[in-house]
Amino acid sequence: MKEKIPTRIYLTEEEMPKFWYNLRADMKDKPEPMLHPGTLKPVTADDLAPVFCKSVIDQELDETTRLVPIPEAIQDFYRAYRPSPLIRAYYLEKALGTPAEIYYKFEGTNTSGSHKLNSAGPQAYFAKEAGLTSLTTETGAGQWGTAMAMACAFYDLKLIVYMVKVSSEQKPYRKALIETYGAHLIPSPSNTTESGKKILASDPNTGGSLGCAISEAIETAVKTDKCRYVLGSVLNHVLLHQSVIGLEAKTALDRYGIKPDIIIGCAGGGSNLGGLLSPFMGDKLAGKSNTRFIAVEPASCPSFTRGRFAYDFGDTAKTTPLIKMKTLGNGFIPSANHAGGLRYHGMNSTLSKLHNDGFLEARAETQTDVFDAAIRFMKVEGILPAPESSHAIKAAIDEALVCKKTGEKKVILFGLSGTGFFDMTAFASYSDKTMNDYIPTDADLERGFATIPSI
Ligand SMILES: *Cc1c(COP(=O)(O)O)cnc(C)c1O
């Protein structure tokens, strides 16, 4: 008789990953290099040195090393909250009446509430190792700011978090948590930087934006001695750190001889999906599997499904290197809604390339449909999902219902990137039926595309 798969699968200490996996090394057609916006030549480590810490720059530019050793100290950091559970969704399968097997990797068990701690820990460690004393970053929805505050507390580094002003007002408990871990939180725009002052002078009542918070964080990092800037998504070194998600999931499934037919993740800047799919995509590129991969994004911010594949800036102030990616334009402003962490105009360059080359599918979902799926899931599985993660739930349920029609017994794996404990305002607006399902018109998108530089 076949062994019954446990509801929760945890790795043993010996099974835990000792290396991160760099998917780019196994791609025959690699993502285009980042370009210096002045010279339009590929960026060098020296170009990035004033902003980022050396170890992460080396990882960012390295597209040949397949397996990057996880320093012993970071393996130890991970031990505080990993392995994360791989959960067989027996209750959801039963509720849907599907013959499909559904699994999800749950990254919301640490206090920051999401997968972001997987990269916050390494980035703080590399900064400490390099002799830096402080870091700066920005946060929108607040998960990244919390994860960095935790990591900097652990490694005894000072941290300044520029939090988008409206978010700091709308999510007071996120702000309190970041400050309780010891970070210095500054609502952005602020008068602590030239870029902040400039924006305040032209619009004193602005609620701020992620693009503005990024500019303030970079400016402060560059001006401060022994200080650098850290980013929680989009870049390839973040994907590298997040590969622990996929490596753990693959080891757990391999133990039972399970091969996923479909892998699904939500996509904001692409880090949780990229981390989950990396080792499985490596197998697909090597011709060893025929797995389908699906990115799910909000219909309000559809970078994959309606964006252009072009070189664009990572921030609205146009200060970053140019990245070849699926983008809505650095000036694209999504409608105010609750998909929080998924409201970014661009997408990681590796995932953009895989999408463009036909290895990664994408779909966009409206918010109400996503919350319908979240509630269906949480009522039977018990876990309160983050609104971002619920995009993946929606697609997993849809695929399981296709199996119900066809009778196919497919194996579906999805990433549950976080919990929704700090998102109850969004769940309340779903219950009140005041949720906003605005989908940008083609004219809205054209305004964003017009901000993509022509090079
Ligand atoms: C930040 C965040 C996301 C989106 O970011 P990615 O880099 O695309 O993973 C998704 N889910 C949760 C819970 C987040 O905190």
The ligand as a Gaussian input file, in Angstrom:
#p B3LYP/6-31G(d) Opt

LIG

0 1
 C        5.993000      41.194000      -0.330000
 C        5.036000      40.075000      -0.418000
 C        4.658000      39.516000      -1.659000
 C        5.104000      40.066000      -2.981000
 O        6.461000      40.118000      -3.210000
 P        7.223000      39.080000      -4.156000
 O        8.593000      39.634000      -4.213000
 O        6.537000      39.043000      -5.474000
 O        7.176000      37.768000      -3.470000
 C        3.815000      38.426000      -1.664000
 N        3.321000      37.910000      -0.539000
 C        3.654000      38.422000       0.680000
 C        3.061000      37.798000       1.897000
 C        4.523000      39.514000       0.782000
 O        4.850000      40.001000       1.977000

